[in-house]
Amino acid sequence: MPIVISDSSTLIHLAAIGRLDLLRAFYGRIVISPAVWKEVVEQGRERAGAAEVERGKHDGWIEIQSATNQPLLRLLEHGLDEGEAQTIALAVEQPEALVLLDESDARQIAAVYNLRKTGAIGVLIRAKREGKIASLRTELDRLRGPGGFWIDEGLYRQALQAVGE
């Protein structure tokens, strides 16, 4: 199975709706960068995702890795936040990687490097298709409400249509 590298947003938002377990079920192991760990666990101590990601690391299914390509990392940090830059740099170093990104700027940069990507919505679509959730609409509404995740109305409709809801 290819390596799966996650940015903060996917972890935080799936945790906020109680669906971080989908990442473990689908991918077995998730790699995060030191900046993602810092943002989610250390700086986000009182927010969704902190305890879940820390527990995932303790249980061994979330692992922290650093990117080694420092020139690429410095280049990426000019247009992205530190976590997104480290996540994309790690993914570029792993040609078969799947990268979990939600922010549109980061997704556009990932496309420049031809990275395979998905995000919280893609994970939920897969969960619906595989019968792990009953209603994508319910999960997307939770993501938009309590999860604090902004979803473009067109993308919302497109996601629902993709699973026949």
Steps between C-alpha positions, in 0.01 A plus 500: 500500500639843408593745771226746602611844616254735668484872556337644812164593354389149408594370844334785687176500305450124495573490874249781558222280363625179661624346175879495538468121529424488127864587425622204702240271344582604143875550515631318807779751558518875458819708484502860619774760507640659816315824413169315475565335837580839650188665355255223587634365830720763662336825391154346466498338843138605574363450147365209300764257385764559766419207727407273209823562308709464816323169571560391139871563538505312830311208339747498210275579203606865476870559442702823484752542217704795381557598140864485396488726191572833672516712180154374399370560850626859501342558158163361611503710819483815286139428400372260763491471875767287665283190539380502141854559372641210704212273398550567129880472527460160668260389228735611221771282659265197488392460134215259578366702795140605547484843661204616711443873445191719525619855438464604136841674480676188627298278265602718203869474595463123544357484147810678366704208638250243364428372850207269562275678746173485684362673807226480760223503239670230293541284809130541581400416141704181524341422836153533348590282201644232729204506739692643797258794532127503432466850355758722335263797533486454877880482528556799271247703699681405821830592334360842400330561835676370813810409297550860390593396145409732213367315197412675175135436415591362156747255654239400759247415226767326289604280793140400571438426134812280488339264751141531377365715784 
